[in-house]
Amino acid sequence: YFLRRDTQVVITLAKDLSFNHVLRLRYSNTSTSNSWPAGAYKNYSRFYLPANSLIRQFKVGEKTLTPSDYTATSEHGKTVVGYLMTVPINSTVGVELEYQVPGKLTGESPTYSWYWQKQPGTGSSEPLTVYLNYPLYLKPQVISPAAELGIQQLQFNLKNDTDHRLSVNFTQ
């Protein structure tokens, strides 16, 4: 009841058309008391990433986690990263997970597709902002859903109200 989330995803296509992801979550605990049902927010969170994703960096608050601070397993054909976090009363904690997905885009007209699955218990009005950065030699042709076009960047302003699929077809 007292928790607010803000989610931001930054996807960067490199010149060789490999891709890197940075998932940023901001948890704000609006409770002002330790009395039940308020208090510190404690949660064991898990991220389901594409299979064989490489964890480049994982931060909770100001602390950069080491592999001994979180679990990384495989489940249902996904890489699963789990960690325990606490958000004290009347405070905000940021989480940042940077990971590289195996593979590259190919072809004269490469298409990038990304899927976000809404999780139970997350609010429908929570913002979900996705940035897709791409190299100068690519030009987005078909963009779904609509996005704001910047310099070498697309910005998708979504709500965490349902599952979302983003698809962008590029030309070179």
C-alpha positions in Angstrom: 0.0 0.0 0.0 2.8 2.4 0.8 5.2 1.5 -2.0 5.5 3.4 -5.3 7.7 2.1 -8.2 9.1 3.9 -11.2 10.7 1.7 -13.9 13.1 2.7 -16.6 14.8 0.5 -19.2 17.7 1.7 -21.4 18.4 -0.6 -24.3 21.5 0.2 -26.4 22.2 -1.3 -29.8 26.0 -1.2 -30.4 27.6 -0.6 -33.8 27.9 -4.4 -34.2 24.2 -4.7 -33.4 24.7 -6.5 -30.1 22.5 -5.1 -27.3 23.0 -4.1 -23.7 20.2 -3.4 -21.2 20.0 -1.3 -18.1 17.0 -1.8 -15.9 16.5 0.9 -13.3 13.8 0.7 -10.6 13.1 3.3 -8.0 11.2 2.1 -4.9 9.6 4.8 -2.7 8.2 3.8 0.7 5.7 6.4 1.7 5.0 5.0 5.1 5.8 7.3 8.0 5.5 4.7 10.8 6.9 1.3 11.8 3.4 0.3 13.0 1.7 -2.5 11.0 0.7 -2.4 8.2 3.3 0.3 7.5 7.0 0.0 8.2 10.0 -0.9 6.1 9.3 -2.6 2.8 11.2 -5.9 2.6 11.1 -8.1 -0.5 13.0 -10.8 -2.2 12.8 -9.7 -5.9 13.7 -11.7 -9.0 14.3 -10.6 -12.5 13.7 -13.1 -15.4 16.1 -12.2 -18.2 16.7 -13.9 -21.5 18.7 -17.1 -21.3 22.5 -16.8 -20.9 22.3 -13.1 -20.1 25.6 -11.7 -18.8 25.3 -9.6 -15.6 27.6 -6.6 -16.0 26.7 -4.6 -12.9 24.1 -4.8 -10.2 23.5 -2.0 -7.7 21.1 -1.6 -4.9 21.2 2.0 -3.5 24.8 3.1 -3.5 26.1 -0.5 -3.1 27.5 -2.4 -6.1 26.6 -6.0 -5.5 29.0 -8.9 -6.0 27.8 -12.3 -7.2 27.8 -13.5 -3.5 25.1 -10.8 -2.8 22.5 -12.2 -5.2 21.5 -15.4 -6.8 21.8 -16.2 -10.5 20.1 -19.4 -11.7 18.3 -20.8 -14.8 14.6 -21.4 -14.7 12.1 -22.0 -17.5 14.7 -21.2 -20.1 15.5 -17.8 -18.5 18.4 -16.4 -16.4 16.9 -15.6 -13.0 18.6 -13.0 -10.8 17.3 -12.7 -7.2 18.1 -10.4 -4.3 16.8 -9.3 -0.9 16.1 -5.6 -0.5 14.7 -3.3 2.2 13.3 0.2 1.7 13.2 2.0 5.0 10.1 4.1 6.0 9.8 7.4 4.2 12.7 6.8 1.8 13.6 5.8 -1.7 16.0 3.1 -2.9 17.2 2.7 -6.5 18.1 -0.6 -8.1 20.1 -0.8 -11.3 20.8 -4.0 -13.2 23.0 -3.9 -16.3 23.1 -7.0 -18.4 24.0 -8.1 -21.9 21.8 -10.3 -24.0 23.5 -12.9 -26.2 23.1 -12.5 -30.0 23.0 -9.7 -32.5 20.5 -8.2 -34.9 21.1 -9.3 -38.5 20.1 -8.4 -42.1 19.7 -5.3 -44.2 16.5 -4.4 -42.4 17.0 -5.6 -38.8 14.1 -5.7 -36.4 14.5 -5.3 -32.6 11.7 -6.7 -30.4 11.5 -6.4 -26.6 8.8 -7.8 -24.3 7.8 -6.6 -20.8 5.7 -8.8 -18.7 3.7 -7.1 -16.0 4.2 -8.7 -12.6 1.4 -9.4 -10.1 1.3 -6.9 -7.3 2.7 -4.1 -9.3 0.5 -1.0 -9.7 -1.2 -0.3 -13.0 -0.4 3.4 -12.9 3.3 3.0 -12.3 5.4 4.6 -15.1 7.4 2.4 -17.4 9.8 4.4 -19.6 11.9 2.6 -22.2 14.7 4.2 -24.1 16.1 2.5 -27.2 19.5 3.9 -28.3 20.7 2.9 -31.8 23.8 3.6 -33.9 23.9 6.5 -36.4 23.8 4.3 -39.5 20.4 2.8 -38.5 17.1 4.6 -39.3 13.9 3.5 -37.6 11.1 2.8 -40.1 8.3 1.0 -38.3 7.9 1.7 -34.6 5.3 0.0 -32.5 3.9 1.3 -30.2 4.4 5.0 -30.9 7.5 6.6 -29.5 9.1 10.0 -29.2 12.0 10.2 -31.7 15.2 11.8 -30.5 18.7 11.9 -31.8 19.7 8.2 -32.1 17.1 7.4 -29.5 13.4 6.3 -29.2 11.5 6.9 -26.0 8.5 4.9 -25.1 6.3 6.3 -22.3 4.2 3.5 -21.0 2.3 2.5 -17.9 2.8 -0.8 -16.1 -0.8 -1.7 -16.7 -0.3 -4.7 -19.0 2.3 -6.7 -20.9 4.0 -4.6 -23.6 5.9 -5.6 -26.7 8.1 -3.0 -28.5 9.2 -3.6 -32.0 11.3 -1.4 -34.2 12.3 -2.2 -37.8 15.4 -0.4 -39.0 17.0 0.3 -42.4 20.7 0.9 -42.9 
